[in-house]
Amino acid sequence: MTNNSIDPMLTTSEVARILNLHINTIRKWSNQGILKAYRIGSRGDRRFKKEDIDNFFARDKRNG
């Protein structure tokens, strides 16, 4: 990835759909530091880097 590109960011709902989990599980894992989230805006909405989710998914598959 070049320095000029922006990493794709995903919403909590999108991550839940990708991982086939409930949205509250994604929020909980974010709060616990299991998934790295970035808080944006005045409401503190969560956003996740696609690369982080891909890495989590690959790590989870390796661990069974």
C-alpha positions in Angstrom: 0.0 0.0 0.0 1.3 3.4 -0.9 1.6 6.3 1.5 -1.1 8.2 -0.4 -3.8 5.6 -0.1 -6.3 5.4 2.6 -7.0 2.0 4.3 -10.6 0.9 3.8 -12.6 1.3 7.0 -15.6 -0.8 8.0 -18.5 -0.1 10.2 -19.4 -2.3 13.2 -22.3 -3.8 11.2 -20.0 -4.6 8.3 -17.6 -6.4 10.5 -20.4 -8.3 12.2 -21.6 -9.5 8.8 -18.1 -10.5 7.6 -17.4 -12.5 10.8 -20.9 -13.8 11.0 -21.3 -12.5 14.6 -23.8 -10.3 16.4 -23.1 -6.6 16.3 -22.9 -6.5 20.2 -20.1 -9.2 20.1 -18.1 -6.9 17.8 -18.7 -3.9 20.2 -17.7 -6.1 23.2 -14.5 -7.4 21.5 -13.7 -3.8 20.6 -14.1 -2.7 24.2 -11.9 -5.6 25.3 -9.2 -4.9 22.7 -9.7 -8.2 20.9 -10.5 -6.2 17.7 -8.8 -2.8 17.1 -11.3 -0.1 16.6 -10.9 3.6 15.8 -13.5 6.0 17.3 -14.6 8.8 14.9 -16.9 11.8 15.1 -18.6 13.4 18.0 -20.6 10.2 18.7 -17.5 8.1 18.9 -18.7 5.7 16.1 -16.4 2.7 15.7 -14.5 2.0 12.5 -12.3 -0.9 11.7 -9.5 -1.3 9.2 -10.2 -4.0 6.7 -6.6 -5.2 7.1 -7.1 -5.7 10.8 -10.2 -7.7 10.3 -8.5 -9.8 7.6 -5.6 -10.5 9.9 -8.0 -11.4 12.8 -10.0 -13.7 10.5 -6.8 -15.4 9.3 -5.4 -15.8 12.9 -8.8 -17.1 14.1 -8.8 -19.8 11.3 -5.3 -20.9 12.2 -6.3 -21.3 15.9 -9.2 -23.5 15.0 
